[in-house]
């Protein structure tokens, strides 16, 4: 690899020395082996073979380490052509460059046809010529297999992720004893920078981050890439601490942003013994990064440890067991009552369907843990549709038992919204149970609206045109503005419980809640508050004229039988 290539890839000169290549010299004459070994041994590691069979055996066993074969054609037994033919026929060997050495000038064309990349005649040329031609053959081989297949990120000048992983694999191959760290660096809430200051400024921030990342890679003998929009990967020699890394990046960001408020999340997987694959190392570094809150006030570093590994194994078990859970009735639906508090006395007016999982090994698994897990891998649709179907059947059972319909809301994840058969499925389970579409309310999270406003609005308009009621769930958890509410098609607004837990007389949280209630009232949209667990919270919300509440103050989530008993006790008082 030339220095131009090294500079182009942001690899320090150190790595030119690190990547000492191995050449296999194949010749039946010991004097030729010694001569070529003396010429090349100061720049390369040398292996020797004195027959075609020995050469093929070495190439097959050392294919990942050999960078070039210097091959004599005329040997006792099989000729060098046999080596060329066997290498060309083997998909694992055919890319290793072969330079043919022989006194037979007429064999040059045939050697090239059989896969040789160059030809050296005997007697040998000057040592400098041999070195130059071999160096060029290796350089072209590297360019073809790695550089040519990938490249450089145009914005930051760092490696692209494809080349990065190829290069890291090369590094591992030639440094099997080196202790290394895989790092993931993420700029928290980068999308807000683009939204507030424009894409050009956002690009300048990314370039500053890349410059800091490049400095770290050069300092610690490593390489780096831009993996995604605001996410960078680093592969460096193992560090005892990461203070220099943090300071370098924050200083670079300060130069552009003129603020110390930029927050980074840094995840580290220190693989001291190469105990897992390269991809697994960065997956674990990313897992460590994701344990850090995007709302943190300081740049933080999380190092993957045994606790995270146990969590990873736990998640793996859950993901593998979802099919059995549905088949073996481990998944059930609970119902948390909703109360209309607009009158003198609270009145039962519906419920929310909540998923429950009783695992045969782990017991009850918290929904806050497994629902995001299944959202990430796409299995949430299967779970959601089970809940929807079971909820529709239960509404029908209560109607048959008590002669009235209690509306129930169900959660709709982002993965569900754009399913082409969403409306057909919902309408089907409603019709199958003899219900009205309005009996099944749909709760869609605020983040789903803010992630893709135009597309979501089109889908929600279609859902509402079919008679389904739609509530925006977890309002206040995302980044939507109150102004958005004037354009969003919703039938109810459900406050995130984070607003409710800290409300008190005349405090900031209560003022925000009161303001949202006023805006919702102006728009004619009822507000549902969840997570109401104390009398004080209930009293403040009632005084502020909140419409509906749910939470432990009135009731924990109930089984279908328990909720049926609640209907029985409140018969005649239910406001549906």
C-alpha positions in Angstrom: 0.0 0.0 0.0 1.5 3.4 -1.0 1.8 6.3 1.3 -0.7 8.1 -0.9 -3.2 5.4 -0.2 -2.4 5.6 3.5 -2.9 9.3 3.6 -6.1 9.1 1.6 -7.5 6.7 4.1 -6.4 8.6 7.2 -4.2 5.8 8.4 -1.0 7.0 10.1 2.4 6.0 8.9 2.6 3.6 11.8 0.3 1.2 9.9 2.7 0.9 7.0 5.1 -0.8 9.4 2.4 -2.7 11.2 1.1 -4.5 8.0 4.2 -6.6 7.3 3.2 -8.9 4.5 4.0 -12.6 4.0 5.4 -13.9 0.7 5.6 -17.6 -0.2 8.6 -18.4 -2.4 8.2 -21.7 -4.4 11.3 -23.1 -6.0 13.0 -26.5 -6.0 16.5 -24.9 -5.9 17.7 -24.0 -2.4 20.1 -21.4 -3.8 17.2 -19.6 -5.4 15.2 -19.7 -2.2 18.1 -18.2 -0.2 18.8 -15.6 -2.9 15.2 -14.3 -3.1 14.8 -14.6 0.7 17.8 -12.4 1.2 16.5 -9.8 -1.3 13.0 -9.6 0.2 13.5 -10.6 3.9 14.1 -7.1 5.1 10.6 -6.0 4.0 8.5 -9.1 4.1 8.0 -12.3 6.2 9.0 -15.2 4.0 7.7 -18.8 3.7 9.4 -21.4 1.5 8.2 -24.4 -0.5 10.2 -26.7 -2.8 7.4 -28.5 -4.6 4.0 -27.8 -6.1 2.3 -30.0 -3.5 4.1 -28.4 -0.6 3.2 -25.0 -2.0 -0.5 -25.8 -2.3 -0.6 -27.2 1.2 1.0 -24.0 2.6 -1.3 -21.7 0.6 -4.4 -23.6 1.8 -3.4 -23.5 5.4 -2.0 -19.9 5.4 -4.4 -18.3 2.8 -5.4 -15.5 5.2 -1.8 -14.5 5.8 -0.1 -14.9 2.4 -0.1 -11.6 0.4 1.8 -13.0 -2.6 3.2 -16.2 -4.1 6.6 -16.0 -6.0 6.3 -19.2 -8.1 9.0 -21.0 -10.2 7.4 -22.9 -13.1 9.8 -25.8 -13.6 10.0 -28.2 -10.7 10.2 -32.0 -10.4 6.8 -33.6 -10.3 4.0 -31.1 -10.7 5.0 -27.9 -12.4 4.2 -24.4 -11.3 1.3 -24.4 -13.8 -0.4 -27.0 -11.5 -0.2 -24.5 -8.6 -1.7 -21.8 -10.8 -4.5 -24.1 -11.9 -5.4 -25.3 -8.4 -5.4 -21.7 -7.0 -7.6 -20.5 -9.9 -10.1 -23.2 -9.2 -10.4 -22.5 -5.5 -12.6 -19.5 -4.6 -10.6 -18.9 -1.4 -7.3 -18.9 -3.2 -7.8 -17.4 -6.7 -7.4 -13.8 -5.5 -4.0 -14.3 -4.0 -1.5 -12.7 -6.5 1.1 -14.9 -8.1 4.3 -13.7 -9.7 5.9 -16.3 -11.9 9.7 -16.7 -12.0 11.3 -18.8 -14.7 14.0 -19.0 -17.4 11.3 -19.9 -20.0 10.5 -16.6 -21.6 7.9 -18.3 -23.8 5.8 -19.3 -20.7 4.9 -15.7 -19.9 1.6 -15.5 -21.9 0.4 -18.9 -20.7 1.3 -18.0 -17.1 -0.8 -14.8 -17.4 -3.7 -16.8 -18.9 -3.6 -19.2 -16.0 -3.9 -16.4 -13.4 -0.4 -15.0 -12.8 -0.3 -11.2 -12.3 3.3 -10.6 -13.3 6.4 -12.4 -14.7 10.0 -12.2 -13.6 12.7 -13.8 -15.7 15.9 -15.6 -14.7 18.6 -14.6 -14.1 17.0 -12.1 -11.7 16.8 -8.4 -12.4 18.2 -6.0 -10.0 16.9 -6.4 -6.4 15.3 -3.0 -6.5 13.3 -4.0 -9.6 12.2 -7.2 -8.0 11.1 -5.4 -4.8 9.3 -2.7 -6.8 7.3 -5.2 -9.0 6.4 -7.3 -6.0 5.4 -4.3 -4.0 3.2 -3.1 -6.8 1.6 -6.5 -7.2 0.7 -6.5 -3.5 -0.6 -2.9 -3.6 -2.8 -3.7 -6.6 -4.1 -6.7 -4.8 -5.0 -4.7 -1.7 -6.6 -1.9 -3.9 -8.7 -4.5 -5.7 -9.9 -6.5 -2.7 -10.4 -3.7 -0.2 -10.1 -0.1 -1.4 -11.8 -0.7 -4.7 -14.7 -2.3 -3.0 -15.4 0.6 -0.6 -14.1 4.1 -0.1 -14.3 7.3 1.8 -17.2 9.1 3.3 -17.5 12.3 1.2 -18.6 14.6 4.0 -16.2 13.7 6.7 -13.2 12.1 4.9 -13.3 9.1 7.2 -13.7 5.6 5.9 -17.1 4.3 4.9 -18.4 1.6 7.1 -17.8 -1.2 4.5 -14.1 -0.3 4.1 -13.8 0.2 7.9 -14.9 -3.4 8.6 -12.6 -4.8 5.9 -9.7 -2.9 7.2 -10.4 -4.0 10.8 -10.4 -7.6 9.7 -7.0 -7.0 8.0 -5.8 -5.4 11.2 -6.9 -8.4 13.3 -5.3 -10.8 10.9 -1.9 -9.2 11.3 -2.1 -8.2 15.0 -3.7 -11.2 16.7 -2.2 -10.4 20.1 -3.0 -6.7 20.1 -5.6 -5.7 22.7 -8.3 -3.5 21.0 -11.3 -1.4 21.8 -14.4 -1.1 19.7 -16.1 2.3 20.2 -19.4 3.8 19.1 -19.7 7.6 19.4 -23.1 9.2 19.0 -24.1 12.9 19.1 -27.2 13.2 21.1 -30.2 14.9 19.5 -28.3 15.7 16.3 -31.6 16.0 14.4 -32.4 19.1 16.5 -29.2 20.8 15.3 -30.3 20.3 11.7 -33.9 21.5 12.5 -32.8 24.6 14.4 -29.7 25.8 12.5 -30.0 24.1 9.0 -28.3 21.2 7.3 -25.1 23.2 6.4 -24.4 23.9 10.0 -25.2 20.3 10.9 -22.7 19.2 8.3 -20.0 21.5 9.8 -20.7 19.9 13.2 -20.2 16.4 11.7 -17.0 17.5 10.1 -15.7 18.8 13.5 -16.6 15.5 15.1 -14.9 13.6 12.3 -11.7 15.7 12.8 -11.7 14.8 16.5 -12.4 11.1 15.7 -9.5 11.2 13.2 -7.1 12.7 15.8 -8.0 10.0 18.3 -7.5 7.2 15.7 -4.1 8.5 14.8 -3.1 9.0 18.4 -4.1 5.5 19.5 -3.0 3.6 16.4 -6.5 2.9 15.0 -9.0 3.6 12.3 -12.4 5.2 12.2 -15.5 5.5 10.1 -18.8 7.4 9.9 -21.3 4.6 10.3 -24.6 6.5 10.1 -25.7 10.2 10.0 -24.3 11.2 13.4 -22.8 7.9 14.6 -19.1 7.1 14.3 -17.1 3.9 14.9 -13.5 3.7 16.2 -11.2 0.7 16.4 -8.2 1.5 18.5 -5.6 0.0 20.8 -7.0 -0.7 24.3 -7.2 2.3 26.6 -7.3 2.4 30.4 -9.6 5.4 30.4 -11.4 7.6 27.8 -10.9 11.1 29.2 -8.6 12.2 26.4 -11.1 10.9 23.9 -14.0 12.8 25.5 -11.9 16.0 25.8 -10.7 15.8 22.2 -14.2 15.5 20.8 -15.8 18.1 23.0 -13.0 20.6 22.1 -13.6 20.0 18.4 -17.3 20.5 18.8 -16.8 23.7 20.8 -14.8 25.2 17.9 -17.9 25.0 15.7 -20.8 25.3 18.1 -19.2 27.7 20.6 -20.9 25.9 23.4 -20.0 23.1 25.9 -23.6 21.9 25.8 -23.0 19.4 23.0 -23.5 15.9 24.5 -22.0 12.7 23.3 -22.8 9.1 24.1 -19.8 6.8 23.9 -20.1 3.0 24.1 -17.0 0.8 24.5 -16.4 -2.9 24.1 -12.9 -3.7 25.2 -12.1 -7.0 23.5 -8.8 -8.0 25.1 -8.9 -11.6 24.0 -10.7 -11.4 20.6 -13.5 -13.5 22.2 -16.1 -12.7 19.6 -16.5 -11.6 16.0 -15.8 -8.0 14.8 -19.5 -7.4 14.2 -20.4 -8.6 17.7 -17.8 -6.3 19.2 -19.4 -3.2 17.6 -22.9 -4.5 18.4 -21.9 -4.7 22.0 -20.3 -1.2 21.9 -23.6 0.0 20.5 -25.5 -1.7 23.2 -23.4 0.0 25.8 -23.9 3.3 24.0 -27.7 2.8 24.0 -27.7 2.4 27.8 -26.9 6.1 28.1 -29.8 8.5 28.0 -30.1 10.9 25.1 -31.2 13.5 27.6 -28.1 13.3 29.7 -26.5 16.7 30.7 -22.9 15.5 30.2 -20.9 13.5 27.7 -20.9 10.0 29.1 -19.0 6.7 28.5 -20.5 3.3 29.0 -18.3 0.2 28.9 -19.8 -3.2 28.0 -19.6 -5.4 31.1 -21.0 -8.7 32.5 -24.3 -7.1 33.5 -24.8 -6.0 29.9 -23.9 -9.5 28.6 -26.4 -11.1 30.9 -29.0 -8.6 29.6 -28.1 -9.5 26.0 -28.5 -13.2 26.8 -31.9 -12.5 28.5 -33.0 -10.5 25.4 -31.9 -13.3 23.2 -34.0 -15.8 25.1 -37.1 -13.6 25.0 -36.7 -13.1 21.2 -36.4 -16.8 20.6 -39.4 -17.6 22.9 -42.0 -15.3 21.5 -43.5 -18.0 19.1 -43.9 -20.5 22.0 -45.3 -17.7 24.2 -48.2 -17.1 21.8 -48.8 -20.8 21.2 -48.7 -21.8 24.9 -50.9 -18.9 26.3 -48.1 -17.2 28.1 -49.2 -13.9 26.6 -52.4 -12.3 28.1 -54.2 -9.0 28.1 -54.9 -6.8 31.1 -57.3 -3.9 31.2 -56.7 -0.6 33.1 -59.9 1.3 33.7 -60.3 4.9 32.5 -62.5 7.3 34.4 -64.3 10.4 33.2 -63.8 13.1 35.9 -65.8 15.9 34.3 -68.8 15.4 36.7 -69.2 15.5 40.4 -68.1 11.9 40.7 -65.6 9.9 38.6 -67.4 7.6 36.2 -66.0 4.5 34.5 -65.8 5.2 30.7 -63.5 2.6 29.2 -60.1 1.0 29.5 -56.7 0.5 27.9 -55.6 -3.0 26.9 -52.1 -3.8 28.2 -50.0 -6.8 27.3 -48.7 -9.2 29.9 -46.1 -12.1 29.5 -45.6 -14.8 32.1 -42.5 -16.6 31.0 -42.0 -20.2 32.2 -38.4 -19.5 33.2 -38.3 -15.8 34.0 -41.8 -15.3 35.4 -43.6 -12.0 34.6 -41.5 -10.0 32.1 -42.0 -6.2 32.3 -43.7 -4.8 29.2 -41.4 -1.7 29.4 -38.6 -4.2 28.7 -39.9 -6.6 26.1 -42.1 -4.3 24.0 -39.2 -2.0 22.9 -37.2 -5.2 22.2 -39.8 -6.5 19.9 -40.3 -3.1 18.3 -36.7 -3.2 17.3 -36.7 -6.6 15.6 -40.1 -6.3 14.0 -41.9 -9.0 16.0 -44.1 -6.3 17.7 -46.7 -6.6 14.9 -47.4 -10.2 15.9 -47.8 -9.3 19.5 -50.0 -6.2 18.7 -52.3 -8.2 16.5 -52.8 -10.8 19.2 -53.7 -8.0 21.7 -56.1 -6.4 19.2 -57.9 -9.7 18.5 -58.1 -10.7 22.1 -59.4 -7.2 23.0 -62.2 -7.4 20.4 -63.3 -10.8 21.6 -63.3 -9.5 25.2 -65.4 -6.5 24.4 -67.9 -8.9 22.8 -67.9 -11.1 25.9 -68.6 -8.2 28.2 -71.4 -7.0 25.9 -73.0 -10.4 26.0 -72.7 -10.6 29.8 -73.7 -7.1 30.8 -75.6 -5.8 27.9 -73.4 -2.8 27.2 -70.2 -2.0 25.2 -67.2 -0.7 27.1 -64.7 0.9 24.6 -61.2 -0.2 24.9 -58.1 1.4 23.5 -55.2 -0.6 22.1 -51.6 0.5 21.2 -50.5 0.8 17.6 -46.7 0.8 17.1 -44.9 2.5 14.3 -44.2 -0.9 12.8 -48.0 -1.5 12.5 -49.0 1.8 10.9 -47.7 1.2 7.4 -48.7 -2.4 7.1 -50.8 -2.6 3.9 -53.4 -4.8 5.6 -53.8 -2.8 8.8 -57.3 -1.5 8.1 -58.5 -4.8 6.7 -57.2 -6.6 9.8 -58.8 -4.1 12.3 -62.1 -4.0 10.4 -62.1 -7.8 10.2 -61.7 -8.5 14.0 -64.4 -5.8 14.7 -66.8 -7.4 12.3 -66.0 -10.9 13.4 -67.1 -9.9 16.9 -70.2 -7.9 15.9 -68.8 -4.6 17.1 -68.7 -1.1 15.8 -65.3 0.3 14.7 -65.7 3.1 17.3 -65.7 0.4 20.1 -61.9 -0.1 19.5 -59.8 3.0 20.0 -56.3 3.2 18.7 -53.4 4.9 20.6 -50.5 6.0 18.4 -47.4 7.5 20.0 -46.4 11.1 19.5 -43.0 10.0 18.2 -44.7 8.1 15.4 -46.4 11.4 14.3 -43.2 13.4 14.5 -41.0 10.9 12.7 -43.0 11.0 9.5 -45.8 13.6 9.8 -47.1 13.6 6.2 -47.3 9.8 5.9 -48.8 9.3 9.3 -51.5 11.9 8.7 -52.6 10.2 5.5 -52.9 6.8 7.3 -54.6 8.2 10.4 -57.1 10.1 8.2 -58.0 6.8 6.5 -58.3 5.1 9.9 -60.6 7.7 11.2 -62.7 7.7 8.0 -63.5 4.1 8.8 -65.0 5.1 12.2 -62.0 4.2 14.5 -61.1 6.7 17.2 -57.4 7.7 17.4 -55.6 9.1 20.4 -52.1 10.6 20.4 -50.3 8.6 23.1 -47.3 9.8 25.2 -47.8 13.4 24.3 -44.8 15.4 25.6 -42.4 12.6 25.3 -41.2 13.5 21.9 -40.3 16.7 20.2 -43.6 17.9 18.5 -44.7 21.4 19.0 -48.2 22.4 20.3 -48.7 24.1 16.9 -48.6 20.6 15.3 -51.8 19.8 17.1 -53.8 22.1 14.9 -52.9 20.0 11.8 -53.0 16.5 13.3 -56.0 14.2 13.0 -56.7 13.0 16.5 -59.8 12.3 18.7 -58.0 12.5 22.0 -54.6 13.6 23.5 -53.0 11.4 26.1 -50.4 13.1 28.3 -47.2 11.2 29.0 -47.0 10.1 32.6 -43.7 11.9 33.0 -45.7 15.1 33.1 -48.0 13.8 35.8 -45.6 12.3 38.3 -44.1 15.6 39.5 -47.1 17.9 39.4 -47.8 20.0 42.5 -49.6 23.2 43.2 -48.2 26.1 41.2 -45.0 24.3 40.0 -43.6 24.3 36.5 -44.9 20.8 35.6 -48.4 21.8 36.6 -48.3 25.0 34.6 -47.3 23.0 31.5 -50.2 20.6 32.1 -52.6 23.5 32.5 -51.4 25.1 29.3 -51.8 21.9 27.3 -55.3 21.4 28.7 -56.2 25.0 27.6 -54.9 24.4 24.0 -56.7 21.0 23.8 -59.9 22.6 25.0 -59.6 25.3 22.3 -59.1 22.6 19.7 -62.0 20.5 21.1 -59.8 17.5 21.9 -60.3 15.7 25.2 -57.2 15.0 27.3 -56.4 11.7 29.0 -53.9 11.7 31.8 -52.2 8.4 32.6 -50.1 7.4 35.6 -52.4 9.1 38.1 -51.4 7.4 41.3 -52.3 9.7 44.2 -55.2 11.8 45.4 -53.1 14.9 45.1 -52.6 14.3 41.4 -56.2 13.5 40.8 -57.3 16.6 42.7 -55.0 18.9 40.7 -56.1 17.4 37.4 -59.8 17.6 38.2 -59.3 21.3 39.2 -57.5 21.9 35.9 -60.5 20.3 34.1 -58.7 17.3 32.7 -61.2 15.0 31.0 -60.2 11.4 31.7 -57.6 9.8 33.9 -56.2 6.3 34.5 -53.7 5.1 37.0 -53.3 3.3 40.3 -55.3 5.9 42.2 -58.4 4.3 40.7 -57.2 0.8 39.8 -54.2 -1.3 38.8 -54.5 -3.2 35.4 -57.1 -5.9 35.8 -57.7 -9.3 34.4 -60.7 -9.7 32.1 -62.6 -11.4 34.9 -61.7 -8.6 37.4 -62.7 -5.9 34.9 -66.0 -7.8 34.3 -66.7 -7.5 38.0 -65.9 -3.8 37.9 -68.5 -3.4 35.1 -71.0 -5.3 37.2 -70.5 -3.1 40.2 -70.7 0.1 38.1 -73.7 -1.0 36.0 -75.8 2.1 35.3 -73.0 4.4 36.1 -70.8 3.7 33.1 -70.4 6.6 30.6 -69.5 5.0 27.3 
